[in-house]
């Protein structure tokens, strides 16, 4: 008997930030995300969601760090590994736009069996892949 596919999906992933407004400016500017929600929660807290410009059903919840423990993790949520993957249909155009906006890429583009990729850092130092998949087939490992 075949197992039915899961009905769950990832909707949001939390990204700790130092400041709501500077994070919104970075994600909606150089990265081209859309500010989907910015709702005050009281006490200086906000529910801030940004989604990639290409659409889809997932997004980032930008959560201002609360306390020293969380503040120490801003910019290094994944222990130095690439922790976020921004897929694109036009690698060269998106990379050029991001470079022109001051985004720091750690490397020149690489052509891998799974697609074209280059690592960049967000405004806090988190590592991301900008990735144009080669199409159906193997995924990054």
C-alpha positions as CSV (number, residue, x, y, z in Angstrom):
1,X,0.0,0.0,0.0
2,X,1.3,3.4,-1.0
3,X,1.6,6.1,1.7
4,X,-0.3,9.3,0.7
5,X,1.7,12.5,0.4
6,X,1.8,14.7,3.5
7,X,-0.6,17.6,3.6
8,X,1.7,19.8,5.7
9,X,4.0,22.4,4.3
10,X,6.5,24.9,5.7
11,X,4.9,28.3,5.8
12,X,7.3,30.4,7.7
13,X,10.8,30.2,9.1
14,X,12.0,32.5,11.8
15,X,15.0,34.7,11.2
16,X,16.4,36.6,14.2
17,X,17.2,40.2,13.4
18,X,18.6,43.1,15.4
19,X,16.1,45.7,14.1
20,X,12.8,45.2,12.3
21,X,13.1,48.2,10.0
22,X,16.6,47.6,8.9
23,X,15.8,44.0,8.2
24,X,12.7,45.0,6.2
25,X,14.7,47.4,4.2
26,X,17.3,44.8,3.3
27,X,14.9,42.0,2.4
28,X,12.5,44.3,0.4
29,X,15.3,46.2,-1.2
30,X,18.4,44.3,-2.3
31,X,16.7,40.9,-2.1
32,X,13.4,42.0,-3.7
33,X,11.1,40.3,-1.1
34,X,7.6,41.7,-0.4
35,X,6.6,42.9,3.0
36,X,3.5,40.7,3.5
37,X,2.7,41.6,7.1
38,X,3.8,44.1,9.7
39,X,1.5,44.0,12.7
40,X,2.3,45.6,16.1
41,X,2.0,43.1,19.0
42,X,2.5,45.5,21.8
43,X,5.6,46.1,23.9
44,X,7.7,47.0,20.9
45,X,7.1,43.5,19.3
46,X,5.9,43.1,15.8
47,X,4.8,40.2,13.5
48,X,6.8,40.9,10.4
49,X,6.7,38.6,7.4
50,X,8.5,38.9,4.1
51,X,8.1,36.7,1.1
52,X,10.2,36.1,-1.9
53,X,9.2,38.2,-4.9
54,X,8.7,35.1,-7.0
55,X,5.7,34.1,-5.1
56,X,5.2,30.7,-3.4
57,X,3.7,29.8,-0.1
58,X,6.7,30.3,2.2
59,X,8.2,33.3,3.9
60,X,10.4,34.6,6.7
61,X,9.2,35.8,10.0
62,X,11.6,38.6,11.0
63,X,11.8,38.3,14.8
64,X,13.7,41.0,16.7
65,X,16.1,39.3,19.1
66,X,14.9,39.4,22.7
67,X,17.6,39.1,25.4
68,X,21.3,38.4,25.2
69,X,21.0,34.7,24.2
70,X,19.0,35.5,21.1
71,X,21.0,38.6,20.3
72,X,24.2,36.5,20.3
73,X,22.7,34.3,17.5
74,X,21.7,37.1,15.1
75,X,23.8,36.5,12.0
76,X,24.9,33.0,13.0
77,X,21.7,31.0,13.4
78,X,23.2,28.0,11.5
79,X,26.7,27.8,13.0
80,X,28.4,29.2,9.9
81,X,26.7,26.9,7.4
82,X,24.5,28.1,4.5
83,X,21.1,28.0,6.1
84,X,18.9,29.7,3.6
85,X,18.3,29.0,-0.1
86,X,17.0,31.7,-2.4
87,X,15.9,30.1,-5.7
88,X,15.8,32.2,-8.9
89,X,14.8,31.7,-12.5
90,X,17.4,34.3,-13.7
91,X,20.6,33.9,-11.7
92,X,22.6,36.5,-13.7
93,X,20.0,39.3,-13.4
94,X,19.3,38.7,-9.7
95,X,22.9,38.4,-8.8
96,X,23.7,41.7,-10.7
97,X,20.8,43.5,-9.0
98,X,21.9,42.3,-5.6
99,X,25.6,43.2,-6.2
100,X,24.5,46.7,-7.4
101,X,22.5,47.0,-4.1
102,X,25.6,46.2,-2.1
103,X,25.0,42.5,-1.2
104,X,28.3,40.7,-0.4
105,X,28.9,37.5,-2.4
106,X,31.6,35.2,-1.0
107,X,32.4,33.6,-4.3
108,X,32.0,33.7,-8.0
109,X,29.1,31.7,-9.4
110,X,29.6,28.0,-9.6
111,X,28.0,25.6,-12.1
112,X,27.0,22.4,-10.3
113,X,25.0,19.4,-11.6
114,X,22.0,20.8,-9.7
115,X,22.3,24.4,-11.0
116,X,24.1,27.7,-10.8
117,X,24.9,28.8,-7.3
118,X,26.8,31.5,-5.3
119,X,27.0,32.1,-1.5
120,X,26.0,35.5,-0.2
121,X,25.5,37.0,3.2
122,X,22.5,38.9,4.5
123,X,22.9,42.2,6.4
124,X,23.7,40.3,9.6
125,X,26.1,37.8,8.2
126,X,23.8,34.7,7.7
127,X,25.0,32.7,4.7
128,X,22.6,32.1,1.8
129,X,22.7,30.3,-1.5
130,X,21.4,32.2,-4.6
131,X,20.5,29.2,-6.7
132,X,19.1,28.7,-10.1
133,X,18.2,25.0,-10.3
134,X,19.2,23.1,-13.4
135,X,15.8,21.6,-13.6
136,X,14.4,18.3,-12.5
137,X,17.1,16.1,-11.1
138,X,19.6,16.0,-8.2
139,X,19.3,18.6,-5.5
140,X,22.2,20.3,-3.6
141,X,23.8,18.0,-1.1
